[in-house]
Amino acid sequence: LFIFERQNLIIMKNLFILFVSFFSFVSCNREDSPSIQEQILGTWQLDNISQRKDAAIINLQNGGASFEFSPSQLKISGNTILSSSGVFSYEVKNENYFNSDLSEPKSNILKFNNQKFVIEVAESNNVQILILTNYSDGRIIYRFTK
């Protein structure tokens, strides 16, 4: 009986340690990933703007602009198809692009100067990439690097 109780105690202790370790690991990983708002901060150089409409892809602009995100403002240097140079307040929300009242599907949305874009941030070969997609006329896709 003593051996059985001791084995149960050891098993319970190991399960507790495993549970605490797992919970700590999950908690740390959530804190380590920056929000989309934090990921877009800084200056992004425009690579190109393309439009996808009626099964065609058209290149609208190569370079010529930069977007600089601070915590409260967006400074655009150089004109683009959908925006002119200037300083704008902006907001980032997680909502449905077409109808903010719908609960699903949600995307990270950038809003400024009566414009709305779906935000995607990625990294390729140690280069950060920002994709902003607007659905005003087909899909207008801004591609930036940092």
N, C-alpha and C positions, 0 to 999 in steps of 0.2 A: 504494500500500500504506500509506503514511504517513497519508493522508487517511482511509482506512478504519479504521485503528487509532485515530485521534483521535476519529472519530465514535462508535466503540464505547466509548471511554473516557468521552465526554460522556454517552452513553446510560446507561452503568452508574452514573455519578455522579448523574444525575438520578433514576434508579430507587432508588438508595440514599437520597437525600434524601427522595423520596416515601415510601419505606418507613418511615424514621425519623419523619417527620412524622405519618404515619398511626398508627404505634405509640404515639407520644406523645399524640396526640389521644384514642385509645381508652383509654389508661391514665389520663389526667386525668379523663375522664368517669366512669369507675368510682369513682374516689376522691371525686368531687364529690357523689354521691348518698348521703344519709344512710341508715343502716340503719332498719328499721321500729322497732327499739327506740329510736333517737334521735328518730324522727318523732313518736312518741306522748308524749314527755316534755312536761310542763306540765299546765295545768288545762283540762279540757274540760267545757263546759256541756251537759247533756242537753237536746236539742230534743224528742225523742219516742221512744217505744218502740212498735213495732207487731209484730203477729203475723200470719204468713202460714200458713194451715192450711186444708186442704180447699177450695182455690180461693177463699178469703175473706181479706181483709185487715182486721184489727181493730186500732184504736188502743188501746193499753193504758195509756199514760201520756204526758202532756205536761210536760216540764221537771221541776223539783223535785229535781234531783240534779246533782252534779258529780263527775268522776273526776279526781284529781290524780296523775299519774305522776311519781315521782322515779326515779332509776336503780335503786333496790332495793325501793321500796314503792309501793303503790297506796292512796290515801286516798279513800274514798267518803264524800261528804257528802250525806245524803238517801237514803231507801230507794227501791229499784227492785223490779221484779217478781222478779228473780233474785238480788238481793243487798241486804244491809242496810248501813247506815252502818258504817264501821270502817276500820281500817288493815290491809292485807294484803300479804304478800310475793307476788310474781308472777313469772312467767317467760314469755318469748316464744320460741317455737320455730317452725321451718319443717318441718311434717310433715303427714301425712294426718289430717284432723279425726276421722274415725271409727275409724281403726286406725293408730296410730303406727308399727307394724311394716311397713306398706306403703310402698313407695318412691314411688309416684305415685297420684293427683295430690297435690301438696303445697300448703299454704297457710300464711300467717303465723298462728300460733295463740297467743292469750293465755290463760294458765291462772292462776287464783287461786281460793282458797276453794272447791275442788272444782267450779269452773265452768270451762267452756271456750268460747272465742269465736274465730271467724275475724275477723282484723283487716284493715280496708281504710282507707287514708288517701288523701284527695284534696283538691283545692283548687278552689273555684268563686267567681268574683268577689272574689278576694283574701280569702276566708274558708276556713280549714282545716276539713275535715270528717273525722270519725272514725266509721266504721261498725263495730259489733261485732255479729256474728251467732252466735246459739246455736241448736243444732238439737235441744234437749231436748223440745220440744212443737211440731212444725211448725218454722217459722223465727221466732225472736224476734230482732228487729232493733233495736239501740240506735243512735240517730243523735245525734252530738255535734258541736258547733262550738267553735272556739277563736278 
